[in-house]
Amino acid sequence: MNPLEKWAQEVYAKGASKPGALRKALFQTSSGMDLQPLYSPPEPEARIGFPGVYPYTRGVQPTMYRGRFWTMRQYAGFGTPEQTNERFHYLLKSGQTGLSTAFDLPTQMGHDSDSPRARGEVGRVGVAIDSLDDLERLFKDIDLGEVSTSMTINATGATLLALYQAVGEAHGTAPADLSGTIQNDVLKEYMARGTYIYPPAPSMRLITDTFEYCSRVIPKWNPISISGYHIREAGSTAAQELAFTLADGIAYVDAAVKRGLDVDSFAGRLSFFFNVHNNFIEEVAKFRAARRLWARLMKERFKAKDPRSWALRFHAQTAGSTLTAQQPDNNVVRVALQAFAAVLGGCQSLHTNGRDEALSLPTEASARIALRTQQIIAHESGVCDFIDPLGGSWALEAMTDDLEGRAETYLKKIDEMGGMVEAIQRGYPQREIEDAAYTAQKEIEAKKQVVIGVNEFTSVEPPFDTLRVNPALEGQQIARLKAFRAGRDNAAASSALSDLKRAAQGTENLLPRIVAAVKARVTLGEIANALRDVFGEYGH
């Protein structure tokens, strides 16, 4: 029996034989040709291997999309919790299979809506969440035991997780039955995005506290989504995105292991979040290289024994930075190409951007087109009947090797600096990203890189209807927040905050204290301020 036959019998057949494991009984083309699960030489090189087994170059599941499609998780959030809840229900009715939540800047930065530092930003780039009542309204009539929810939140990620747990419990869903992800990746905030609060050391403590807490209390939850997306949006190359994202992952795993956690107790729940740019083959290669490199790092560097700890699972989002305000309908084509690359690269979940996102938050119509793009790829393109259909392409395999090698060079340099935290404090990845962004902008201005509708094939088009957030909602949100505080037991809230501050001054896991605080109706900003009092603010 050759290796391909062995894989087909021992790996693929085992996964495919379970009831309901495959989407359909027969996989054929429109011409009636039967399709094999995998097209491969009988004995491929070890670096390519087979799907579902180390080194996972060809995918983390043995059946991939023959089993089920990726989670179609459209990012949504604006204005009040009620407005976002309405969009959630619209997307779920349109066929979305998971929720993804965008928060406004005050929520991300740990400021309640009535803070002077929140003025003018409430509900603008995401939904405003100050309190337990806000999260109740956000998920009204949505069963948190049935839906998987992703929350793009970092510095205040532990608080949003605590709020989510409290809402779930209030409606009869035990923490062990909750599933989803918090981004919780603060290292990339220091280098690429800026929504950090505390210095690196206490920020890393909160992250490892979350790893430990989830492993014990919310085992189906992904406690971090290690994000290359924002690194790429800041201007990095594909190789830099790959390297710096994995370097962040190494830092988190290293911190958790030094904390005393067994690597196999949490590594299987780590997830990643990558950008999808326009260079189609390079993007597919990037995802394959990421899986292979991470598998080797976890197995050889961290000595993980569980194969689930070796497997890099990732969410992908099409590239907002590639979208243009000029000729916005062109963005539908860009998004479709990027989404196709994410699927051929083996993503586990995907968000497709709206055509109008260079101008505003997406309208309902734009969000529908974006979701339909995923559905057409899934149901009409035929590519999901294959596993890694581009695998073996000379160009793709060469580019996969090249990106892996470039990423390894960066990782070696970061190790020599003492790791990613030290490299960030020295400004190394920031400078690399800035240089790459400057080079790319010069190429666009010199027309060495053509951007349709911007520096070539330009034309004046009629105005485009966009979504506008009503400025009156800020006052409404503040009024609700004041009513929330007036209606609570302030003695209980103050006691919970005092307990949190004492715990922060010590070494205990902070998540149980944060959960107790939100149940005592302490607000997100009050929790963040209590931790500011102990940890300080980075750069202040």
C-alpha positions in Angstrom: 0.0 0.0 0.0 1.5 3.3 -1.1 1.2 6.5 1.2 -1.7 7.9 -0.8 -3.7 4.7 -0.4 -2.8 4.5 3.2 -4.0 8.1 3.8 -7.2 7.4 1.9 -8.0 4.4 4.0 -6.8 5.4 7.4 -7.3 9.2 7.5 -9.9 10.3 4.8 -12.1 7.2 5.1 -12.1 7.5 8.9 -13.3 11.1 8.7 -15.7 10.6 5.9 -17.4 7.5 7.3 -19.1 9.2 10.2 -22.8 9.9 9.7 -23.3 13.3 8.0 -19.5 13.8 7.7 -19.8 14.6 3.9 -22.0 17.2 2.3 -23.2 14.8 -0.3 -22.8 11.2 -1.3 -21.5 11.7 -4.8 -19.0 14.3 -6.0 -19.1 14.8 -9.8 -18.5 17.5 -12.3 -21.2 18.9 -14.5 -20.0 16.5 -17.2 -20.5 13.5 -14.9 -16.8 12.9 -14.1 -16.4 11.3 -10.6 -14.0 13.3 -8.5 -11.4 11.8 -6.2 -11.1 13.3 -2.7 -7.4 14.2 -3.3 -5.3 14.5 -6.4 -1.7 13.6 -5.5 1.3 11.5 -6.5 1.4 8.2 -4.6 4.2 9.4 -2.4 4.4 13.2 -2.2 7.3 15.0 -0.5 7.1 15.1 3.3 6.9 18.9 3.2 3.6 18.7 1.2 2.1 15.6 2.8 -1.6 14.9 3.0 -4.6 16.8 4.4 -5.5 16.4 8.0 -2.0 15.2 9.0 1.3 16.8 9.9 2.6 19.1 8.5 -0.9 20.2 7.4 0.4 22.0 4.2 -2.7 20.7 2.4 -5.3 21.5 5.1 -6.1 20.9 8.7 -9.1 18.6 8.1 -8.9 15.3 6.2 -12.2 16.0 4.3 -11.9 19.9 4.2 -14.9 21.4 2.4 -16.2 18.0 1.3 -17.2 17.7 4.9 -18.6 21.2 5.4 -18.0 24.7 4.1 -16.0 27.2 6.0 -18.0 29.4 8.5 -19.4 32.4 6.7 -18.9 35.0 9.3 -19.7 38.5 8.2 -18.2 41.3 10.4 -20.9 43.7 11.6 -21.3 46.3 14.2 -22.4 50.0 14.3 -24.4 52.4 16.3 -26.5 51.0 19.1 -26.8 47.3 20.2 -30.3 47.3 18.7 -29.1 48.4 15.3 -26.3 45.8 15.2 -28.7 43.1 16.5 -31.0 43.9 13.5 -28.1 43.5 11.2 -27.1 40.2 12.9 -30.7 38.8 12.3 -30.6 40.0 8.7 -27.3 38.2 8.0 -28.4 35.0 9.7 -31.6 35.0 7.7 -29.5 35.5 4.6 -27.5 32.4 5.3 -24.6 33.5 7.4 -23.4 30.7 9.6 -21.5 32.6 12.4 -21.5 36.1 14.0 -18.6 38.5 13.9 -18.8 41.7 16.0 -17.1 45.1 15.5 -16.9 47.4 18.5 -16.5 51.1 18.5 -13.2 52.8 19.5 -14.3 53.7 23.1 -15.2 50.0 23.7 -11.9 48.9 22.3 -9.9 51.4 24.3 -11.8 50.8 27.6 -13.8 54.0 27.8 -17.5 54.2 28.6 -19.6 56.2 26.3 -19.9 59.1 28.7 -16.1 59.5 29.0 -14.7 62.7 27.5 -12.3 60.6 25.5 -15.3 58.8 23.8 -16.8 62.0 22.5 -17.6 61.9 18.8 -16.7 58.2 18.5 -19.6 56.4 20.1 -21.0 53.8 17.7 -19.0 55.1 14.8 -16.7 52.2 13.6 -18.5 49.5 15.6 -21.2 49.0 18.2 -21.0 50.7 21.6 -20.9 48.3 24.5 -20.7 49.8 28.0 -22.6 47.3 30.1 -24.2 43.9 30.6 -27.5 45.4 29.4 -25.9 46.5 26.2 -24.7 43.0 25.4 -28.2 41.6 26.3 -29.6 43.9 23.6 -26.8 43.1 21.2 -27.7 39.4 21.2 -31.5 39.6 21.7 -33.3 36.6 20.4 -30.1 34.9 19.4 -29.3 31.5 21.2 -25.7 31.8 22.3 -25.6 28.0 22.7 -26.4 27.5 19.0 -24.3 30.3 17.3 -20.5 30.8 17.2 -19.5 34.4 17.8 -16.3 36.1 17.0 -15.5 39.4 18.7 -12.8 41.7 17.3 -11.6 43.1 20.7 -8.1 43.1 22.2 -7.2 45.3 25.2 -10.7 44.8 26.7 -11.1 41.2 25.3 -11.3 39.6 28.8 -14.2 41.9 29.8 -16.1 41.2 26.6 -15.7 37.5 27.2 -16.9 37.9 30.7 -20.0 39.8 29.5 -20.7 37.2 26.9 -20.5 34.4 29.5 -22.8 36.3 31.8 -25.4 36.9 29.1 -25.2 33.2 28.1 -25.7 32.0 31.6 -28.6 34.4 32.1 -30.4 32.7 29.2 -29.6 29.1 30.3 -26.4 28.4 28.3 -23.6 27.1 30.4 -20.1 28.4 29.8 -19.0 25.0 28.6 -21.5 25.2 25.8 -20.4 28.6 24.5 -18.3 28.7 21.3 -16.5 31.5 19.5 -13.4 33.6 19.5 -12.0 36.8 21.0 -9.2 38.4 19.1 -7.3 39.2 22.3 -4.1 39.8 20.3 -2.5 42.9 21.9 1.1 42.5 20.4 -0.1 43.4 16.9 -1.8 46.5 18.5 1.6 47.8 19.6 3.0 47.4 16.1 0.2 48.0 13.7 -3.1 49.2 15.0 -2.9 51.1 18.3 -5.9 50.0 20.4 -3.8 49.0 23.4 -4.2 50.2 27.0 -1.7 48.7 29.3 2.0 48.1 29.0 3.1 44.8 27.4 3.7 42.8 30.6 0.3 43.2 32.2 -1.3 42.8 28.7 0.4 39.5 28.4 -0.8 38.5 31.8 -4.4 39.1 30.8 -3.9 37.0 27.7 -2.4 34.1 29.6 -5.1 34.4 32.3 -7.7 34.1 29.4 -5.9 31.0 28.1 -6.0 29.3 31.5 -9.6 30.4 32.2 -10.9 29.1 28.9 -9.2 25.8 29.2 -11.0 25.2 32.5 -14.3 27.0 32.1 -15.1 27.7 28.4 -13.3 24.8 26.6 -15.0 25.4 23.2 -13.8 29.0 23.1 -10.8 30.2 21.1 -9.1 32.5 23.7 -7.1 34.3 21.0 -7.1 35.0 17.3 -3.5 35.8 16.5 -3.9 38.5 13.8 -1.9 39.2 10.8 -4.8 41.0 9.2 -3.9 44.4 10.8 -0.2 43.9 10.2 -1.0 43.6 6.4 -3.5 46.5 6.5 -0.7 48.7 8.0 1.4 48.0 4.8 3.4 44.8 5.4 4.3 42.3 2.7 2.8 38.8 2.7 6.1 37.4 4.1 6.1 40.0 6.9 2.5 39.3 7.7 3.3 35.6 7.9 6.4 36.1 10.0 5.2 38.7 12.5 1.9 36.8 13.1 3.7 33.6 13.9 6.2 35.5 16.0 3.3 36.9 18.0 2.0 33.3 18.3 5.4 32.1 19.6 5.4 34.9 22.2 1.9 33.9 23.5 2.7 30.2 23.7 6.0 30.9 25.4 4.3 33.2 28.0 1.7 30.5 28.7 4.2 27.7 29.0 6.4 29.9 31.4 3.2 30.5 33.4 3.1 26.7 34.0 0.4 25.7 31.5 0.8 22.5 29.6 1.1 23.4 25.9 -1.4 20.8 24.9 -4.0 22.2 27.4 -4.5 25.3 25.3 -2.7 25.1 21.9 -5.5 23.3 20.2 -7.8 26.3 20.8 -5.4 28.9 19.4 -6.7 30.4 16.2 -5.2 32.8 13.6 -6.6 35.6 11.5 -5.0 36.5 8.1 -5.6 39.1 5.4 -6.3 38.1 1.8 -4.7 40.5 -0.7 -4.9 40.7 -4.5 -1.9 38.6 -5.5 -3.9 35.4 -5.9 -1.2 32.7 -6.0 0.9 34.4 -3.3 -2.0 34.5 -0.9 -2.8 30.8 -1.4 0.8 30.0 -0.8 0.9 32.1 2.3 -1.8 30.1 4.0 -0.1 26.8 3.1 3.3 28.1 4.4 1.7 29.3 7.6 0.2 25.9 8.4 3.5 24.1 7.7 5.7 26.4 9.6 3.4 26.6 12.7 3.1 22.8 12.8 6.9 22.5 12.9 7.2 25.2 15.5 4.7 23.6 17.8 6.0 20.1 17.4 9.8 20.8 17.5 10.1 24.0 19.5 7.3 23.6 22.0 7.3 19.8 22.1 3.5 19.6 21.8 2.3 16.0 21.6 -1.3 16.4 20.6 -1.7 16.7 16.8 -4.5 19.3 17.4 -1.8 21.6 18.9 0.2 21.4 15.6 -2.8 22.4 13.4 -3.1 26.1 12.4 -6.7 27.0 12.0 -7.5 30.5 10.6 -10.1 33.0 9.8 -9.6 35.2 6.7 -10.9 38.6 5.8 -10.6 40.2 2.4 -8.3 43.2 2.3 -9.9 46.5 3.3 -6.7 48.4 2.3 -7.1 47.2 -1.4 -10.6 48.7 -1.7 -11.0 52.0 -3.5 -13.4 54.9 -3.1 -13.1 55.5 -6.8 -15.3 53.2 -8.9 -16.5 51.2 -5.8 -18.3 48.5 -7.8 -14.8 47.3 -8.8 -14.4 46.2 -5.2 -16.9 43.4 -5.8 -14.5 41.8 -8.2 -11.5 42.4 -5.8 -13.4 40.8 -2.9 -14.4 37.8 -5.0 -10.8 37.1 -6.1 -9.6 37.5 -2.5 -12.3 35.2 -1.2 -11.5 32.6 -3.8 -7.8 32.7 -2.7 -8.9 32.2 1.0 -11.0 29.2 0.1 -8.3 27.6 -2.1 -5.9 28.3 0.8 -8.0 26.3 3.2 -9.6 28.9 5.6 -11.9 27.8 8.4 -14.0 30.9 8.4 -14.2 34.0 6.1 -15.5 37.5 6.1 -15.9 39.3 2.7 -15.8 43.1 2.7 -18.6 45.3 1.3 -18.0 47.2 -1.9 -18.5 50.5 -0.1 -16.1 50.1 2.8 -13.6 52.6 1.4 -16.4 55.1 1.9 -18.3 54.0 5.0 -19.6 51.1 7.0 -21.3 48.7 4.5 -25.0 49.2 3.7 -27.4 46.2 4.0 -27.3 45.8 0.2 -23.5 45.7 0.2 -23.4 43.3 3.1 -25.7 41.0 1.1 -23.5 41.1 -2.0 -20.5 40.3 0.1 -22.2 37.3 1.7 -23.6 36.1 -1.6 -20.0 36.1 -2.9 -19.0 33.5 -0.4 -22.2 31.5 -1.1 -21.6 31.4 -4.9 -18.0 30.2 -4.4 -19.3 27.5 -2.0 -22.3 26.3 -4.0 -21.5 27.1 -7.6 -17.8 27.1 -8.3 -17.2 23.3 -7.8 -13.8 23.9 -6.0 -15.2 22.7 -2.7 -15.5 19.2 -4.0 -11.7 19.0 -4.1 -9.2 19.0 -1.3 -6.3 21.5 -2.0 -7.0 21.6 -5.7 -4.0 23.8 -6.5 -1.5 21.6 -4.5 1.3 20.3 -6.7 1.3 23.3 -8.9 5.0 24.1 -9.6 4.4 27.8 -9.1 2.4 27.4 -5.9 4.8 24.9 -4.3 7.8 27.1 -5.1 6.1 30.2 -3.7 5.0 28.3 -0.6 8.6 27.3 0.0 9.9 30.8 -0.6 7.4 32.5 1.8 8.2 29.9 4.4 12.0 30.6 4.0 11.5 34.4 4.2 9.3 34.0 7.4 12.0 31.8 9.0 14.6 34.5 8.4 12.5 37.0 10.2 11.8 34.6 13.0 15.5 34.0 13.5 16.2 37.7 13.7 13.3 38.2 16.2 14.6 35.3 18.4 18.1 36.9 18.4 16.5 40.1 19.8 15.0 38.1 22.6 11.5 37.5 21.2 8.6 39.5 19.8 7.9 41.6 22.9 11.5 42.9 22.9 11.5 43.4 19.1 8.3 45.5 19.4 9.8 47.6 22.2 12.8 48.2 19.9 10.5 49.2 17.0 11.8 46.5 14.7 8.6 45.1 13.1 7.1 48.6 13.1 10.0 49.9 10.9 9.8 46.9 8.6 6.1 47.5 8.0 6.6 51.2 7.5 9.3 50.6 4.9 7.1 48.1 3.0 4.2 50.5 3.1 6.3 53.3 1.8 7.7 51.2 -1.0 4.2 50.0 -2.1 2.8 53.6 -2.1 5.7 54.8 -4.3 5.0 52.0 -6.8 1.4 53.0 -7.0 2.3 56.7 -7.5 4.9 55.7 -10.2 2.2 53.4 -11.9 4.5 50.4 -11.4 1.6 48.9 -9.6 -1.7 49.5 -11.4 -4.8 50.1 -9.3 -7.9 50.2 -11.6 -9.9 53.4 -11.3 -7.2 55.1 -9.2 -4.0 55.4 -11.4 -5.3 53.8 -14.6 -8.7 53.5 -16.3 -10.1 56.4 -14.3 -13.5 57.9 -14.7 -16.0 60.1 -12.8 -18.9 58.1 -11.5 -22.2 59.2 -9.9 -22.4 59.5 -6.1 -22.7 56.3 -4.2 -25.3 55.8 -1.4 -23.5 55.0 1.9 -24.5 54.2 5.5 -24.6 57.1 7.9 -24.6 56.7 11.6 -27.0 59.1 13.3 -25.0 61.4 15.7 -28.0 61.5 18.1 -27.2 57.9 19.1 -24.3 59.1 21.3 -26.7 61.0 23.6 -29.1 58.0 23.7 -26.3 55.7 24.6 -25.0 58.0 27.4 -28.6 58.3 28.8 -28.9 54.5 28.9 -25.5 54.2 30.6 -26.5 56.7 33.3 -29.8 54.8 33.9 -27.9 51.5 34.1 -25.6 52.9 36.8 -28.5 54.5 38.7 -30.4 51.2 38.8 -27.7 48.9 40.1 -26.5 48.1 43.6 -23.6 50.5 43.8 -22.1 49.0 47.0 -21.9 45.6 45.2 -20.4 47.2 42.2 -17.8 49.0 44.3 -16.9 45.9 46.2 -16.4 43.9 43.0 -14.1 46.6 41.6 -12.1 46.7 44.8 -11.7 42.9 44.6 -10.5 43.2 41.0 -7.9 45.8 41.9 -6.5 43.8 44.8 -6.3 40.7 42.5 -4.5 42.8 39.9 -1.9 43.8 42.5 -1.2 40.1 43.1 -0.8 37.1 40.8 -4.2 35.4 40.7 -6.1 34.8 37.5 -8.1 37.9 36.8 -10.9 36.4 34.7 -13.1 35.2 37.7 -12.8 38.7 39.2 -13.8 40.3 35.9 -16.8 37.9 35.5 -17.9 38.7 39.1 -17.6 42.4 38.3 -19.8 42.4 35.2 -22.4 40.3 37.1 -22.3 43.0 39.7 -23.1 45.4 36.9 -19.8 47.1 36.7 -19.3 48.8 33.4 -16.5 48.1 30.8 -14.9 51.5 31.4 -14.9 51.0 35.2 -13.2 47.7 34.8 -10.6 49.2 32.5 -10.0 52.1 34.8 -9.5 49.8 37.8 -6.8 48.0 35.9 -5.3 51.3 34.7 -4.9 52.3 38.3 -2.8 49.1 38.9 -1.1 48.6 35.6 -0.8 52.1 34.2 -1.3 53.0 30.5 1.4 52.2 27.9 3.2 55.4 26.8 1.9 57.4 29.8 
